[in-house]
C-alpha cells in the first residue's frame, strides 16, 4: 500500500525520446551503463521521478479542477485545435501541476519568443534559451528541467539545418558523471561532433571542493560561448550551491540568462499532494478519520512544514515520507486488531495512523522509558525527560485544537564525568523521543569528535555534513565534543581551522527548532564543555542552551552501592558482607581520584574481583559440584589483599615511623589521629571531616619535614583517606607563572595532579608577597586558598607547606585566609647531640658498621645513648655553623665513615675491622668542622 518511490532513469530518457522529432539522435554522453542504484548514490539527495510528484495524471486533473490555482484561460483553450501540438501538451501538463505558476509563465514566454521570431523569419538566438532551474529538495527541479528539454525539442530547437551535418542529440548527465566520466576532453568531443541540448543535473555540486570541477567549469563556459547556435545548456540544482556558481564569475550570469526558481510548496499545496498520495496508496475509496482534507491531515501538514526554511526540508519528499509512516502505522494497527480477533477495515485510516499514538499510551508501552526510570542516580535527568513528556502531551492537545504547539527543542548538552550514564541515557532518550513521535526513527548514531575531523581543507566540513545527513530523523551522540574546540577562535593564537570548521558546520546545519526531526547531543566533561560554549562559535550556545542541559553528577557512595548490588544481581554474583564493606571502602578511595569512572569503576572493580576469586578457588573447584559458585561468594581478599587497612585505623603509626630518630611529639600526634579514625568508624561516623588535611611544617633544614610528609602519605593511605601513598613534591616557584594570569591555572593544574596524594610545597615562604613583586604571589595564594574549600579538593588531598619558622610565620601573616586554612602546625626542632649520634649509628649500621663512641670501647645501639663530651662538643660546634642541615649533613658524615671503612677493608680484608674507632670518628668530625668553617671564612 506504499507508493513506488524508486528513481527510474529510463523515465526521463524515454520521455525525452517521445518528444524528439524523427531526425534527433541519442547523445553518446548519456552513459547507458549507469544503473538506477549507482545513479542514486551520486547525489546528496536522490532525485524523484515524475510519477512521484503530483505533476500530472488522473489525480492531477482532479486537482486542477477542484483545488489548484489556474492561470490559463479555459475559454481560450476551448478554441484550440482538437489536436494540440507536442509543445501545447507539455504546457497542459505543467498547468495541471501544483505550485508551478512561474514555470508555466517561463515556458509560455519562450514559446512566444520562438513563434514571434519565426513569424519574422528569424531564429531566436540559442544563448537566450540557456536556463537554470533551482530550488530546494523535492520541488521538481530535475523533472521541470527535463520537461524544458522536451519543450525545446517540441519547438524544434535547435532547428534542422540543411547546411549542418551534425546530428541533433539530447545529452543528459549530472555533475559527478560529467566530472569523472566526460571530463574536459569528453565534453569538448561531444560538443564538437553534435548539436542539441546539454542538460547537467545537480549543478550545485559543480564547485564542490571534493570534486575539484573548477577546470571543467571554465572549459564549459568557454564552450558555451564557442558553440552558440548549436547547443542549449540546461542546469538544475539546489539554491545555495547555484548561488555560489553564479557568483563565481560574472560570465556565468551573462551566459545563463534564464534563472527559474521553484519555490517551496505551501501548506495548501502539500495538503493536496497528501490527498493524492493517500489515494494512490489506499485507492479512491479510502476513508480518513476527520476527512482526507480534514483536521488531522492539516495537523500533519503543519508538522511537516515547520522545517520549511531549513536546508533539509524536502517539500514533496516530506509528504512521501509521511505517507510511508501512515502506511506502516496502519499496517501495525490492522495486524494487532486481527491478532486480537477484532474486525478491521483496511480502507480506514485512523487518527493514530496519521498523528501517531497518544503520549500516555507510549509511556505505558515504552521499554526505554521503563529502563530509564529504573536507573540509579539520575533523578534530575529523569525529571527533565518527564517534563519533556508532559510538554508532548500538552502539545498534542494544542494540535487537536489547531493551536500552535509550544516549542520543543530536542538538542541537548550531556555534562558530567566518565561512567555517569551519558551514553546509556542518550540511547534511551532517543528511543523515548521516537516513541513520542518527536523523531521518525529510534536509531542512535554514536560518534566521537575525531570522526568529524579531516586531513585536508574542507574535509572536516564534508565529514560533518555527511554525518548530519545520516542522522536525519535519528539521535546523534557526539562524545568528547569538547575536543572540537582548542580554546580560541583566533588562528594567530593556535586555533585549529579543521575543528572550527566542524563547529561552524554544526551551527549552520543544526537549528534547534521544532520539527527539525533530528536530535544532536553533545557529551563531555562539564568544565571543557562550558569553555567551548563560552569561547567557541556564539551560535553554539543558542543551539544547545545551557539551561536545558542534562547534568550527570558523580554518583554518591550510596548510589555506587546500589549500582554494585544491581550489577551483582544481573551477573548472579554473591558478595559476603565483609566483601561488600571492603568494596565500598575501595570505591570511597577511588571516588577521590580525578576522572573517577563512576559506574565504569564499579564494573572494573567487580571484574577484577571475579578474576581474583577464580584464582583463589581454582584448587578446590570440582565440575561435579553444582553449588560450588553459590557456596563461594566473593570475599574481601578478592577486592584487596590488604583489605584490613580499609576497615581499621591501618598500620600502627609507630611501625610507619620505625627507626625514626627524635620528633617523638610528631609521632604521638599522628598516633592520636589513627585512634580518632578507629573510634569514629566504630560509631559509623565519617572521620574525614575531623582529621586535618592541611599542615604547616616549620623548622630548619634536615629535620625530617620531607620524610614526615612521605610517612603522612602512608598513614593517610592506610587510614583510607588517599588513593595512593604518593607525595608530589614541588617548590613555591612551580606555582608561579611567567606572566599575569598564568599563575592561577598553574595552581589548579598542580592540585589536579595531587588529588588522592600528598602535595608537599617546599620553601613555601617564597610565596610571601613583597612590595615590589607581589602580584604573582598574591594570585597563587588566593587561588590556593579558594580551591581548598571547593568540593573538588576539600578532604581529597593532603597539602603541606614547609619552610623555616620565621619565614613561614611571615607567609601566614600575609594572608589571613591562608592561616585559617592551614591551622595545624608541626614544629621540627634541630637534632640534639644524642639524636645526631643515634642517626649516625643507624646510617653506618645499614652497612654493617659499628662506631666506638668512647675511648674505652664501643656502644651498642640498644644501650642508652651516652655521648662522649668531645663528640658532643663537636656535634654542637657543627650545628653552630651556617647552613647546618641536621639529618642531611649527618648522612654526609656517615657516607665519609662508610667510604673510609670499606677502603681499609679492601686493602687488608683479613685484619680490617668493620668498626669506626673513636679516634677515627673524632678526626672525621674535626675535618668536617674545619671544612665548614673555612667556607664561612673563619
N, C-alpha and C positions, 0 to 999 in steps of 0.2 A: 504494500500500500504506500510505498515511498516512491517519489518521482525520481527518474533517472537523472543523475547529475554528472555523469562522466563526460569528459570532453572528447568529442569525435572530430579529429582533424578533417576527415573527409567531408563533413557538413559544409564548411565554408568553401572548400575546394570544389565540390560538386555544384554548389550554388553558383560559384563563380563561372564554371563551365556552362551552366544552364543559361546564363545571360550573355555568354560570348557569341558574337557573330561567327559564322562558319569559317571565316578566314583567320580567326585567332588561334594561337597555339599555346601549349603549356610551356612555361619557362623552365629552364634546366635547373634553376636555383630553388625549386620548391621542395627538394630533399624528400623523395618518396620513402627513403629508408627510416625516417623518424617515426617511431610508433607513438600511440597516444600516451603511454606511460612515460617514455623518455621525454616527450614534448611537455607533459605536465611538470616534470622535475626541473625544467629550465626556468620556471617563473617563480618570483617571490610569492605571487598569488595566482593560483591556477585559473585560466580563462574559463568562462561559462559559455556553453554552446547556445545557439539561438533558441532551441526548444526549452532551455532552462529559464529564459527570460520571457515574460509575458508580452512579447512584442507583437505577435500575430497569431493567427489560428482562430478556431471557432470561438474560443473563450475571449480572445481579444475583440472579436466582432461584437460579442455581447457587452464587453466592457466599453467599447466605443459608443454603443447605443445608449447605455444607461448611466455611465459614470465619467468616462474620460472626457476632458475638455476638447472641444472641436474648434480648430482654427480655419477649416476649409468650408467652402460654401457648398452645401448639399445640392442646391438647385443648379449650380454651375456644373457639378459632377453629372447630373442627370442629362445635361446637354452634350456630354462627350460621346464619342463614337462607341458603339457596342463593343468593339474590340480594341481596348486601350493598348498603348504601346508598352514595351517592357519597362521603360522609364516611369510611366504612369503607374504601373503595377507596384513598382518599388515605392513610389510616393504613397500609394494607398496603404501599403504595409506600415510605413513609417507613421502615417497619420492615425493609424489604429493603435499605436503604441502609447504607453503611459509616460508622460513627462519628457517628451522629445520635441516640444514645440520649436525650440531654436534650431534643432537639427533639420526639421521639416522646412523651416524658413531658409536655411542654408541650401538645401537641395533644390528648392524652388528657384532660388536666386541663380544658382549655377545653371539650371535648365534654361531659365530665361535668358541668361547671358549667351549661352551656346546658340539657342534658337535665334536670338536677335542678330548675332554675328553672322550666322549662315544666311539669314534673310538679306543681309547687307553684302553677301558674297565673300565674307572673310571668315577665317578661323580664329577662334578665341586663343590667345597665347597660352601655351601649355603651362608656363610657370605661374599663371594666375589660378591654376587648378590644384597646385600643391596644397595639402591640408594636413593639419594635426588634430586628432580627436583626443581630448584629455579629460580626465575625471577620476574620481575615487573608485576603489574596487567595487565591482558589481553594478556599475552604471551602464554597461553595454558598449564600452569603447570599441572593443575588437569587432563586435557584431556590426556596429554602425560603420566602422571603417571598411569592413568587407562589403557592406551594402553600398558604400560610396564607390568602391571599385566596380561593383556590379552596375551601379548607376552610370558611371562614366563609360563603361563598355556598352551599355544600352544606348548611350548617346553617341556611340561610335567615336570615342576619344581614346587615344589619338586616332584620327581618321585614316581610312585606307588611302594610300597614295600610290599612284601608278609609277611615280618616279623613285619610290623607295623599295628596295628588295628585302629590307629587314622584316622578319616576321613579327607580328604583334603578340606579346605574351603578358600574362598576369603572374608576376613574381611575388610570392608570399613567403615571408620569413619572419624571424624575430631577432632581437638584439644579440642573444647568445649565439644562435646559429650563424648570423651574419658575421659576427666577430671571429668565431672559432672555425667555421667551415668555409665561408666565402672569402673572408679577408679582403685585403686591398686588391689582390690580383683577380680573385674570383668576381668581385663586384665590377671591376673595370671590364673584364671579358664579357660579362653578362650585358652590361650597358652598351658595349660596343657592337655586339652582334645582333641585338634585338631592339625592339621598341615596345612601349606599352605602359604598364602600371607596376610600380615597385612599392610594395607595402611592407613596412617594418613595424612589427608589434612589440610591445613592451619597450618603447623607445626611451622610457625614463631611465633605463639602465645603460644608455649609451655612454654616459660619463661616469659610470661606476668605476671607482678606483680599483676594484678587484678585476675588472675586465680589461682595463687599460685600452679603451677604444678611441683615444684621442686621435691617433694617427688615422684610423679608419674614418672617423668623423670628418676630419679635414679633407680627406680624399673624396668622401661622399659629397661634401659641399662643393668641391671643385667640379665633380662630375655633374652635379645638378645644374651648374652654370653652363658647362660644356654641352650637355645633352638637351638643352632647351628645344622643345618641339617634338622630341621623340619619347620622352618619359614624363609621367606624372608620379610624383612621390607622395605617399600617404604614410603618416605616422600615427601611432596610438600608444598611450601610456598614462601613468599617474601624474597628477598635478605637480607635486613637489619636484620630482625628477625632471619634468619637462620645463619647469621654471628655470632650473639650473641650466638646461640645454639652451633655452632661448637667451639666457644671459651670458652664455659662453663667448659669443661674438655677435656683433650687430648683423652680420651677414645671414645668420640663421633666421632672424625675423624678416629680413628682406626676401629671402628665398622661399619662405613658407608663409604666404600672406594670409591664409585661411586658418584661423585658430578657433576651433569649435569646442566649447566646454560643455560637458554633460553634468548637469547639476545632480546633487544627491536627491534621492526621492523624498517627497513629503510623506507625512503620516498617512494622508488620504491615499496616495499612490501605493504605498506599502500595504495598506489595508486591502486595496483592490487586488494586489498581487497575491496576498494571503488567501483571499476568496478563491482565486483561480487555482492555486496550488492545492488547496484542500479538496476542490472538486476533481482535480487531476488524480489525487491520491485515493479518494474515497468514492468518487463517482458523483454524478449530478444529484443523486438522491440523498446526499449526506445531510445529516441533521446536527446542527451545532447548538449546544445549550446557550441560550441567550440570543441566538441568531448568528448567521455567518458574518454579518457586519454589525454585530451587537456589542454589548458592553464588554464581555470577556475578551473578545478578539481585539477590541480597541485598547484594552489594558495591555495586552500582549504587544501590540504595535508600539505603545508608549515605552514599554520596557526596551524594545529593540532600538528605538530612535534616540535613547538617552546618550548614546555614544556617537551621535551623528557627526560631530565636529572633530573627531579624532581620526588619526591615520588608519586605525584598524577597523573603522566602520565599513561593513561590506554591502550596504544597500540591499539589493535583491538577494545576495548571499545570506544575509541575516534572516530573511523570510524563509529561504530554503532550509537553513539550519533549524529554524523554529518548527517548521513542518515536520522535519525528521524527529525532533523531540516529541512533538504531539503524537506522531505515529508510534513511537516507542512506548510512551505512557499509555496510549490507547491499547496497544497490544498487551502490555503487562496487566492493565485493569481487566480486560476481557478474559485473559488467561486465569487470573485469580478467581473471577466470578465463576468461570466454568469448572475450575477445580473444586469450588465450594458447592457445585451443583445448582448454581443460580443461572437464570436465563439472562441473555445479554443481546443487545442489538449492535451488530457490527457497524452500522451506519451512524450510530450515536456517538458524538464527540462531547464528553462531559467537561465541566469546568476544570476539574483537576487535571484533565489531559492538556488543557490549554495553559493553565497558570501553575500547575504543579500542586502537590499535596499541601494541606494546611500545616503551618509550623508546629502546632500541637501534635498532630499525627506523626510528624517527622521525628520529634524528640522521643516519643514513646517507642519508636522502632529503630532509632539510630544506635547502632553498636558503638560508633565512635564517641557519641555523647556519653554513653554509659561508661565507657572506658575512661573518659576524661574525668567524670565525677568520682571515679574510684582512685584517682591518682593522689599521692601524698604530697603535702606541702605546696600545693598550687591553688590555694583557696582564692587568692586575689585574681589569678588568671582565669579561673573558672567563673568567678563573679563577673569579670569583664566579658567573657563569652556569653554568659547568661543575659547581660544587658543587651548584647547584640541580637540575641534570640528574641527578647522582648520587643526590640525595635522592629524585627522582621514581622512579628505578629501585628504590631501597630500599623506597619506599612501595608500589610495585606488588607486590613480593614479600610485604610485610606484609599487603597486602589479600588476596592469594591465600591466605594463611594465616589470614585472617579476624582479623587483629590490628589494633589501632588504628593508623592511619598516623601518622607523625611530622608535626608541624605544618609546613606550607609556606605562608608568607605571601608574597604576590606584590607588595604595595605597596612602592615604593622611593623613596628620595631620589636624584636625579642631581645631584651637586655638581661644579661646575667652571666654567671661564671660557668665553667665547664660542668657537665653532668647534672645540670639543674632541670633537664627535661625539655629544652627548647625544641630540639628536632622532633621528639615524640609528639609534643603538643602541636607543632606545626603541621604534622601529617594528619593528626586527628582534627585539627582546626579546619583543614581543607576539606575533609570528609563531611564535617558538620555543615560547612558552607554549601557544599554540593547538595546535601540532603535538604537544606532550606531553599534550594533553588537559586541561591545567590551566585553560584558558579555552574557552568554547564558540564563540568567533569570533576570527579573526585580525585583525579590523579595528582600526585605531588612530585614535582621535579626538584631534585636536590643538586645544588651547585656550590662549589667553593669560589672564592674570589679569583683564584688563579685560573679558573676555567674561562673567565672573560678576557684575560689579557692575551694580546697578540705580540708577535715579534717584529712586526713592520707597521709603519704609519697607516692608520685606517683599519688595521686588522682587529684591534680591540673593539672598535665601534661595530664592525661587521659581526664579530662573535656575539656581542651584546644583542644586536638586532636579531640574530638567529635564535638565541636563547629566549628572548622575549616573544618572538613569533611562535616558538614551540610551546610556550607556556600559556597561550591563549585559552581561556576557559579553565585554567588549572591554577594550582598553588606553586609558586616558585620560591623555594627556600635558598637564600644566599648566605652560607655560613662564613664566618670570619669576614664579614663585609667591611670591617674597619681597615682591612688590608688594601682596600681600593683607594685609601687616602694616605698621603705621605706626610701630612702635617702642614702643607702650604699649597696654594694655588699659583704661586709666583715661580715661574720656571727658573728665574735667576737664583732663587733660594733652594733649588734642587727638586722642584715639583716634577713628578713623573707624568708626562703627557699621555702615556698609554693608560694609566689608571684614571687620570682626569677624564679621558675620553669615554671610559666606561660609565663614570658617574654622570657625565653630561648627557650621554645617550639614554640612561635610565630616566633622568629628569625630563628629557624630551618625549620619551615614549610612555612613561607611566604618569597618568594624570590624576589618579586617585579620585575619580568622580564616580557617582553611582552608575551602575550598568556597564562598567568597563569590562566585566567578565574576565578578570584576571586578579589574582591576589599575590602580591610580591611581599615577602617577609625578609627583612634584613636582620641577621642574627650576629651577635658578638658580645664581647665583654663591655660592660657599661661605660667605663671611662674612655676607651678608644673610640667607641661609637659616638659618645657625646662630643668628643673632639672633632670627629668627622662632620657631625651635624652643625657644630658651631662655626667651623672654619672652611668647610667644603662649599660646594655649589649651594647658594642660598635657596634654590628651588627644592633641594633635597628635603629640608626640614618641613616645607609646606606639603610635600607629598607623603612624608612619613612623620606625622605630628608626634612630638614627644609626649603630649598629654594623652595620646591614645596607645602609648607603648605598653607592651606586656612585660612586666618586671619579674624576673626569676631570681629571687634571693637565694643565697646559700641555705641549705637545709639546716634546721636546728638539730641539736643532738637527739632530741626526742623523735623528730621526723626521720632522722637517719636510722634510729632504732626500728621504726615502723617499716622502713624500706628493707632493712635487714631481715625482719620477720617475713615480709612478703616474698622476698627473693628465696628465702629458705623454704617457704611453703610451696612456691611454684616449682622449685627444683627438688622437692621432697627430701630436704636435708634437715637433720635434727641437731640442735645445739644443747650441750649441757649448760645448766645455769651459770656455772663459773666461766664457761667458754664465752657465753654471751656477754658477761660482765667484762671480760678481757677484750672482746671485740669492740664493745662500746668505748672502752678507755682508749684503745688504739685509734678509733675514729675521732675521739676528742683531740688527740695529739695531731692527727693528720689534718684536722679541720683548721689548725692554726697555720699550716703551711700556705705559701702563696699558690694561687691557682689550684686550690683544693678541688678534687674531682667529684665531690658530692656523690650522686648515685653511682657514677662510674667507679669511685673509690670503694664503695661497698661491694660492687661486683668483683673488682680486682682482689680485694681482701678475702672475699669468700672463695674465690677460685684458688688463691694460694693456700688457704686453709684446707680445702678439699685435697689438693695435691699433697700437702704435708700429712694429712690423715692417711692417705693411701700408702705413703712410705712407712708410716708408723705401724700400720696394722698388716702389712704385707705378709709377715712371717706367720701370723695367726689365721690368715684367710683360708677358707675352705669353700669350694664351689658347691658343696652339698648343704652348706649352712645357709638356708634361705633367709634367716633372720639376722645374719651377721651384720649387715649395714645398720639396721634399726637398733641393734644392741651395742653398736659402736658409734655413738654420735660424735660430732666434732668436740674436741677437748681444748682447754685453754692453751696447751702447748702447740696445738695446730696453728694458732694465731700468733703466738710469740713464745719462743723457747724460754726466754727470761721473763715470763709473764708475772712473776711475783713482784717485780718492781712496779708494775702498773697498779697493783692492788694494795700496796702498803706505802710506807714512807720512802722506800727504796733502800739502797745500800746504806750501811751505817756511815755517818758523816766522818767519823774518825778513821774508818777504813780508807775513805777517799783522801783524807789528809795524812795518810800514813807517811812516816819519816819526815813530817813537816817540822821544821825547827823554829821555835818561837811562835808568836802570834796566837797564843792559846785562847785569848778572848775572841778572836775571829772564829776559831773552830767552835767555840761554845755558842756563838750566835747562830751559826747555820745548823748546829745540832738542835737548837731550840726551834728553828723553822721546821725541821723534819718532824719533831714531836707535834707541833701545831697541825701539820698536814695529816698526820696519822690520827690525831684525836678528832679533827673535823670530819674526816672520812668515816670514822666510826659513827658519827651522828648524821651522816649523809648531807654534810654541808660542803659546798664547793669552796676549797681553801684559796682558790686563785685570787679572790678579791681581798684577801687578808695577808698575803705574802708580798713584800716589796719586790718590784721588778726593775727599779732604777736605783743605782748606787753611785756614791762618790767615794773614790779611793784617794786618800791623801797620804803622802809620805815620800821620803827620799828614794832615790833610785836603788834598785836591787833589793828591796824589802819584800818582794813577792806579790806585787799588785797583779802583774800579768798572769803569774801562776795561779793566784787565787781566782782570777776570772775564769781560767780553764777549769778549775775544780768546781766553781759555781755551775758551769755548764753541765758537768756530770751530775751534780747534786740535783739541779732542776730537771734534768732529763730523767734521772732515777725517780723523782717525785711525780713525773708525768706531766710537767709543765712545758717542756720543749720537745720538739720532734726529733732533734739530734743534739748530741753533746758537743757542738762545734762552736768555736769562738772566732768571730770575724774581727780581726784586728785592723785598726786604721789610726791615722793621726788627724789632728784638727784640720790640717791643710787639705786633706782629701774631701772635706765638706765644703770648702770654699771655692767658688767659681772664679773664672778669669775676668768676667765682666758682670755688671749689674743685671740681676735677673737669672743668672745661671746657677746661683748657689742653692736656691730652693729646690729645684729639680735634682741636684746632686744629693741633697739630704734625703729626699724621698727615695731616690734610687738605692742609697745605702741602707735605708730602713727596709726596703723591699728585699734586698739580699739577705738581711739579717733575720727575717721572720722565722720563728721557730728555733733561733740560735741566740748566742750571746754577742752583743755588739760592744767591743772594747775600744774606746776612743782615748788613746794615749796622748799625753801633753795637751789635754783639753783646755788648759788655761790660755792657749793661743787663740781661743775663740773670744777672749775678753776684748770688747770694743775699745779702740783708742780714739783720741780726739781727732787725729788727722786721718786715720784709715780705719774707720769702724763700721762703715755701711755694710760690708760683706759679712763681717762677724755678726752684726745685728740680724741680718737676714737669715744666717744659718741658725742662730739661737731661736729666733722667732719661729722658724719652720719646725725645728726640733720640738720646741715646747708645744706648739699647736698640734703636731702629729701625735704626740704621746697620749693625747686624750681621745683620739679617734678610735672608733671601734676596730678599724683595720689593724691597729698596732697595740692598743692597750692590752696588757697582760699576755701578749703573744711573742714577746722577745725580752731579754734582759739587756739593759743598757747600763754600761759602766763608764763614768767619766773619771780619768785618772790623771794625777799630776802632783806637783809639790804643794804643800799645805797652804802656804801664804798666797801663792798664785791662784790656787783653786778657790780660796776664800774671796779673792778679788773677783773672780769669774762669777761666783754665786751672787755677790753683791750687785753685779752689773745688770742682772735680770731677775726680778722678783718671781716671775713665773718659773724660771729655771730652778730657783731654790726650793719652791714648793713641790715641783715635780721630783726633784732629787733630794728627798728628805732624809734618806738613810745614808749615813756617812760611816766609813770604816777607816780608822787611822792606823797606818803602818809605821811603827816606830823603828829606829835603827836597831840592828842586832847588837846584843851585849857581847862581851868578850867570850863568855861561856857559850853563847849560841853560835858565835862565829867559829869557835874551835870545834863544836859539835858538827856544824855544817861542813867544816874542812875534813873532819874524820869520815863523814858519810861520803864525801866526794872521792877521797882516795880509797876508801873501803870498797867501793864498787869495783875496783881493780885488784882487790885482794891485798891492799897495803895497809899497814898499821902505823901509828905515829907514837913516838915516845914524847910525852908532854912534860916529863920531869927528868931531872938529872939522874935519878936513881932507878929509872925503869919506865915501862910503858903503862898505859891505862886502857882498859877495855871499854868498849862503847857502852856496855850495860852498867858500868860503875858510875857512881855520882861524879859529875864532871868537876875536876879540880884543875884550875888553870894556874900554871906557874907564874909568879909575879913578872918575870921577864917577858914571857909570852903575852901575858895580859897587857903589859905596858906597850908592847909592840902593836897589839890589836888596837889599843886606844890611840896610839900615835898614827896608825894608818887611817883610822876613822876620822882623825882630825884633819887629814889632808883634803885639799879641794877635790870635788867630784868623786869622793869615795862612794862606790856603788854597792856596798854591803855584799849581798849574796853573789853578785856577778864578779866582783873583784876577788872574793874568796874562791870562786870556781877557777879564776885565773891562777891564783896561788896554788890550788890543788893540781892544776894541769902541769905547773912547773915541777912540783914534787913528783908527780907520776912520771914525767918525762925523765927526770934525773934518775929515779929508782930503776926504771926499765933499761936505761942506758948502762948503768952499773951491772945489772943482771946479764946483759948481753955480753959484756966484757969478761965476766967471770961467773958463769952460771952455777958452778959448784959451791963457791964460797959467798956469793952475793946474797943479801937478805932482803926480803920484801917488807922492810921496815924503814921508816924515816926516823933517823936518830934525832935526839934532842938538839945537838949542835947543828945538824942539817936544817931542822925546822927553823931555828933561830937565825941562822945565816941567810936562809932564803927569805925570811920575813924582813930582815935588815936590808937586804939587797932591794927588795920591792919598795921599802920605805925610802931608801936613798934615791931610787929612780923617780918616785912621785915627787920628792922634794926638789930634785933637780929641775923637773918640768915646771915647778912653781917658782923657780928662780931663787930658791933658798939654799 
